[in-house]
């Protein structure tokens, strides 16, 4: 299935380098090779291959190369300065596409040696909006059970999808985490990972998890940051006009793979909405250059709305998710009036859409199909 970002990436390649980042096995290499096929003299080199690694270090591609694809380049020592030199001295007609996951994104944030030389595209799992562009039927139950990663999503049966997920989780825990950073207590990070799977969408208490796992709160925070850096989970922080305060407040945790969530249908649906909204926000930032972000709203007395979309640190939309409850929740109505902000309640199982108490109550999957990606 063709990815919707494909043409945007091709357009950006004509202007600057392009970085494709995202979770492992989300389709970055596949997409890069699909793009490479469109150019007659493209070269694909993967740093994991000994032969390709030699070519990369020697810059041994031909002068008339139209598109140079460098995969897993972040594993090369000094890759940013290397890439800066390649880009600054390349022939005028050559385009450069760089792909990678956790370390590429982390290292990209650590310095400015490549500033002004690239566009970033975050490739995330399939969403109802992306599948909807292909005119395929978007089945809510299918999305909730399979998640949006290409292999389980396109698998012939649920057994193959489950086998993929088991191997995927095992690879993340045993390989990616240990490669990313030296972990002193391997069992603890496994326990934290499992606890998060059953607490999706709840504000995370580092202290509470620390007590459950018998480690310090700082260790819990560090391990959660590693899981976030590896594109296993993502945080949604409370909205605050003071951005620094928002980041410091208690976050909620969601998974890039909806299939990892351990919970009822409502919890899985909330995770899917979170991921789709994140993907929408990434599209606003990466494709349109808009300062957008995803948060939730919560008061000191515990009143809460699941999500809010923010642009220029200003509330744009309040969103609550429900499995089947059509009556707008009181917190959503109150926050909408207090902030003078449009509000939407997304319901997974809904017979009729309507406006109620100033809140738009709509079919959840239909709304998700309307997002950018």
N, C-alpha and C positions, 0 to 999 in steps of 0.2 A: 504494500500500500504506500503510495507516494506521500511523503511528509510535506505539510503545508509551508514549512519554512524554506523549502528547496529554492524557490525562485527568489526569495528575499536574499538568501545567501549568495546566489549567483550574481545578483545585482550589486551586492556589497563587495564582492571579489574584484569588481572592476574599479573600485575606489581605494580599498585598503586591504590589508591582511584580514582574514576572518578566523576567529577562534570558535570552535564548536565545543561546548562543555555540557556536562550532564551526567546522570548516573551511569554506571557500567551496564552494558547490554541494553541500552535504550535505543540503539541504532545509529550511533555517531559514525562508526566506520562504514556501515552500509550506506548511509547518506552521502558520506564523502566520496565513496567509490561510484555511487550513482551520478554525482555531479561530475566526477572526473571523466566519466564515459561521454559526456557532452563536448569535451574538448579533444581535438585530434592528437595533440602531443602532450598529454598529461602524464605525470609521474607520481605514483603512490609509493611512499617509503614508510615503513613501520620500524621504529627504534628497537622493538623487541626482536626483530630479525637480525641475526649476525651479519648477513650480507647487506641488508639495507642500512644497518648501523655504520658500516664502513663507507658506503656511498654518502651517507649524511655527513659524516665527519670530513670527508674529502670534497664535499660539495660537487659530486661527480655527475650531476645531471647535465643534459645538453643545454647549450645557450638558447636554443629555440623552443625550450619547454614553455607551454602556454599556462599550465596549471601544475603547481608543485603541492602535493598533499603530504604533510608530515604528521604521522600518527604516533602517539605516545612519546612525543619529543621531550616532554617535561622530565623524563627519566634520565636525560643527558645532563651531566654536570655543566653548569653555566649556560643552560639552554636559552635564557632570555637574551644574553649578550650575543650568543651565536645567531639567534633569530634576528636580532637587530641588525647585525652585520649583513646577513643574507638579504634582508629586506632593503637595506640602504644601498646595496651594490647590485641588486638584481637588474636584469635587462628590462627595459620599459614595458615590454609586452607580457611579462610573466606575472601570474597571480599566485598567491600563497594561501593555502587552507591548512589550519592546524587543529587537530582534534585531540581530546583527552578528557579525563574525568576529574577526580578529586584533586590531585596535585596540581594540575594545570590551572584549575579555578583558584586554589589556595595561593599558588605562587603568583598568579596574575595580580592578586590583590596586594602583593608585598613590595611593590616598587613601581617606579615610573619609567624604567629604561625603554619600555615599548609604548609609552604614552603617545597618543595621536597617530599610531601606526596600525591600529586594528579596530574592527568591530567585533562584538561578542554576540553569539547566538546560543542561548541555553535550550538544549533539546530535552524535552520532558516526555513522559509517557503519553500514549494516545489519550485523547479526551473526546467526549461526545461532540464538541465543536469540530475537532479535526476530522473525526470519522464522518460527521454529518456532511462535510464538504465533498466527500466521495460518493454521496447519495446512497450510502449503505444505511440499513435500518439500525438505529441505536437502541439496543435492548437494555433497559436498566439492570435487570437481574444478571445479564451477562457481564456488564461492566463491573458490577459489585463483586462478582465472584472471581473474575479473571484479572481485574486490574488492567492497566493500560500499557504494560511493557510488551513489546512486539511479540516475543516468543510465546508466552502464555496466552496472549490475546488472539493470536493467529493459530494456536494449536488446534489439532483436529478434535481433541476431546479434553475433558476436565482432568483426567488422570495424567496426561502429558503435561498439562499446565501445573498441576500439583507437584509433579516430579521436578519440573524446572524450578519452582519456587524453593523447594527443599535444598536443591543444589546451589541455588543463588544465595540463599541465606547462609549456608555453610561456607561458601566461597567468600562472602562478605566478612564473616566473623573470623574465619581461620586464615584468610590470605590478605584481604584488603586492609583490614584494621592493623594487622601486624606489620604489613609493608609500610603503612602510613606513619605509624609512630610506635615506638617500643612501649608495650603495655606490661606493667609489672604484675597485674592481677587479671589474668585472662578470664577467669571464672566470673569475676565481678562485672566485667563489661557484658558478658553473656547474660547475666542476671538482669542487668539494667535494661538491655535490649528487650528481653522478654517482658519485663514489667511495663515498659513503654507501650508494647503491643496491646496490653490490656487497659491502658490509661489514655488512649488516644482521645484528643479533644478536651482533656481536663487540664487545668493549670498545674504545672509541674512544681512540686515541692522537692527541692534538692535534699532538704533535711529529712523528709519522709522516706525518700528512696534510699538515702544513706543509712537510715535505721534498718530498713528492710534488707539491705545488702551487706551491712556491717562494714562500711567504708566511710570516709569523711565526705561532707557535702562538697568540698572542693574537688575531690576525686570524681564524684558524680557529675559535677558541672563539666569537668575536663572530658570525661568519657562521652557525655552527651554532645559536646562540641566536636569530638572526633566523628561520632555518628552523623552529625550534621555536615561536616566537611566532606564526608564520603558519599553524600547524596543518598543516605539511607532515610534520614528524617529531615524535617524542616520545622522551624519555629514560627509561631504566630504570636507576636507580642501585643500587649494592650496599647490602644491608641492613646496618645498624649500629644498635645501641641508642643510639648518639650520633647524632642526626639530622644535625647539622652535618657530621660526618665522612662520613656517607653521601652527602650532596650533593656533597662535594668529591672523592670517589673517582671513578675512571674509570667513566663511564656506558656503557650499550649504547644503540644507536640503532635505532628502528623507525619505520615509515611508517604514516600514517593510511590511505593507499591501498595495500593489499596488492599491487595490480597494479604498483606502482612498483619492487618488489623484483626485483633481478637476481640470481638464484641458482637452486639446484635446488629440487625439491619440498619437501625438508625445511626449507630456509631460508624459503620462502614460508609454509609451515605454521607455523613458529615465529613469524613476523611476525603471522599471523592470530591465533594464541593470545595474543600480547602485546596486540594491539588489543582482543580480546574481554575479556581480563582488565582492561585499562584501563577499558573501558566498564562492566564490572561494578563496579569501584572507584568510578567517577564516580557510578554509581547509588546506591551505598552512602552516598556523601558528599552528593550533591545531593538524593536522595529520602528518605533515612533519617537523615541527619545523623550518620553514624558516621565517626570519624576513621580512614579506611582509606587504604592506599597500596600501590603495586606496586613490588617491588624484585627483585633477584636476589642469590644468595649465592655468595661466592667467598673462598677462603683465599689466604694469601700464596704457598703452593706451587702454586696454579693449579687446585685442585679447585673445581668450580663446579656449581651447580644453576641452571637457566634462569630460574626465577621463584619468588617467594614473595609470598603475600598477607599483609599486616600490618594489624593494628588496634591502636590505642593503643600503637604502637611495639612490639608483641608479635607474634611469628610465629604465624600461624594455619594456613598450609598451604604446603608446598613442592611445586613443580611442575616436571617435566622434560618436554620435548617430543621425540618421535622420529618419524621417517617410518614405520618398520616394525619397529624393534627392541622386542621384547616383554620381554626380560630387563631388570629394573630396573638402572640404572647404579649403580656402586659409590658415587659421590659422593652420590647421592640417599639411598641406604640409610644411609650414614654420617652425613649431616647430620640425617636424621630421628631417628636414635638420639641424636646429640649434643644437639640442641635439644628432644628429646621432642616432636616436631611431626609431625602427619600428613603423608604424602607421596603424591603421585599422579604416575604417568607416563602422559602423554597420547600415544597412538600413532595416527597417521593411518590406517594400514592394519593392523587387528588382527582376528583371527578370534574370539578368546574373551577376555572380561574375567576378571580373577582378582586375588587377593591373593598377593603373592610377596615374601618377606623383609620383611614389614611394609609393603610398598608396594602401593597400589592401582593396578593396571595397567588402564587403561580406554580405550575407543574415543574418540579425540580429539573428533570432531564431536559425538558424543552428550554428552560432558561440556560442551562449549561451549554446547549447546542448553539446559543446565540452569542457566546463569548468569542473573542478574537481567535484563539487557537484551542 
